[in-house]
């Protein structure tokens, strides 16, 4: 009998700070949308941060545009983990110099349908970021 377990390898991740959008999928079509900050991305998933509550196991569309690309990437994914962080952030209602505590939640998203052309584009973005894009929003890992 062969080994039933397959060793999982961690996909190469790129640390970055770019804006994205999460749209929850409902049985009757797209649901609520939330802005998110993308913290890192790989060809298998992304780590994002948002102030909105999203249940683990939710299916969603993750939309993001990379610097230097002239199109959005729309990728179906599943929320596989969440982690609440207490982060001080300036509120729109706060006066200059004041901060109010706001809870941000980090979510791990596993990509479910990454198209081959999108996978190649993300890998190309990794190479571009690693070898001199000069973009301040991207830090080589």
C-alpha positions in Angstrom: 0.0 0.0 0.0 1.4 3.4 -1.0 1.8 6.4 1.2 -1.6 8.1 1.5 -0.1 11.4 2.7 1.4 13.9 0.4 4.0 16.3 1.8 2.8 19.9 1.5 5.3 22.4 0.5 5.0 26.1 1.4 4.7 28.2 -1.7 7.1 31.2 -2.1 5.5 34.3 -0.5 6.1 37.9 -1.4 5.6 40.5 1.4 3.9 43.6 0.1 1.4 46.3 1.1 -1.3 46.8 -1.6 -5.0 47.4 -1.5 -7.4 44.6 -2.4 -11.1 43.9 -2.3 -12.9 40.9 -0.9 -16.4 40.0 -2.1 -18.3 37.3 -0.3 -20.0 34.8 -2.5 -23.6 34.0 -1.7 -25.9 31.3 -3.2 -27.7 34.0 -5.1 -24.6 35.8 -6.4 -22.0 38.2 -5.0 -22.5 39.5 -1.5 -20.9 42.1 0.7 -17.6 43.6 -0.3 -14.7 44.8 1.9 -11.5 46.6 1.3 -8.4 44.8 2.6 -4.7 45.4 2.9 -2.7 42.5 1.2 0.2 41.7 3.5 1.7 38.8 1.4 0.8 36.7 -1.5 1.9 33.4 -3.2 0.5 31.3 -6.0 -1.5 29.3 -3.4 -3.0 32.1 -1.4 -2.8 35.5 0.3 -2.7 37.0 3.8 -5.0 40.0 4.0 -6.0 42.4 6.8 -9.4 44.1 7.2 -11.6 45.5 9.9 -14.6 43.4 8.8 -15.6 40.1 10.2 -15.6 37.2 7.7 -16.5 33.7 8.8 -13.8 31.0 8.4 -14.8 28.8 5.5 -16.4 31.6 3.5 -16.0 31.6 -0.2 -15.0 34.9 -1.7 -13.6 36.7 -4.7 -10.2 38.4 -4.0 -9.5 41.2 -6.4 -6.1 42.9 -6.5 -4.0 44.9 -8.9 -0.2 44.7 -8.8 2.0 47.7 -9.5 3.2 47.5 -13.1 0.2 45.5 -14.3 -2.6 47.0 -16.3 -5.3 44.6 -15.1 -7.0 43.3 -12.0 -6.6 39.8 -10.8 -10.0 38.3 -9.7 -9.3 35.0 -7.8 -11.8 32.7 -6.1 -10.7 31.7 -2.6 -11.7 30.3 0.7 -11.0 31.9 4.1 -8.9 29.2 5.9 -7.9 31.1 9.0 -8.3 34.3 10.9 -6.3 36.1 13.5 -7.4 39.2 15.4 -4.8 41.9 16.0 -5.2 45.0 18.1 -3.7 47.8 16.1 -3.9 51.5 16.7 -5.2 53.2 13.7 -6.4 56.8 13.1 -10.1 56.9 12.7 -11.8 59.2 10.2 -13.8 60.6 13.2 -10.7 61.3 15.3 -9.2 64.7 15.6 -5.7 65.3 14.3 -3.2 63.7 16.7 -5.8 61.4 18.2 -5.9 57.7 17.7 -8.6 55.2 18.6 -8.1 51.5 18.9 -9.5 49.5 16.0 -9.3 45.8 15.7 -8.0 44.5 12.4 -8.3 40.9 11.5 -5.8 39.0 9.4 -7.3 36.3 7.1 -5.5 33.5 5.3 -7.1 33.0 1.9 -6.5 29.8 0.0 -6.9 30.2 -3.8 -9.3 27.8 -5.4 -9.2 28.6 -9.1 -6.0 30.4 -9.9 -5.8 30.5 -13.7 -2.5 29.4 -15.3 -2.0 32.9 -16.9 -2.6 34.5 -13.4 -0.1 32.1 -11.8 2.5 33.0 -14.4 1.8 36.7 -13.9 2.2 36.5 -10.1 5.4 34.6 -10.6 6.6 37.3 -13.0 5.6 40.0 -10.4 7.8 38.1 -7.8 10.8 38.3 -10.2 10.1 41.9 -11.0 9.9 42.8 -7.2 13.0 40.8 -6.3 15.2 42.3 -9.1 14.6 46.0 -9.0 11.1 47.1 -9.3 11.9 49.9 -6.9 8.3 49.9 -5.7 8.2 51.0 -2.0 5.1 48.8 -1.4 7.0 45.6 -2.1 9.7 44.1 0.0 11.6 41.1 -1.2 11.3 38.1 1.1 
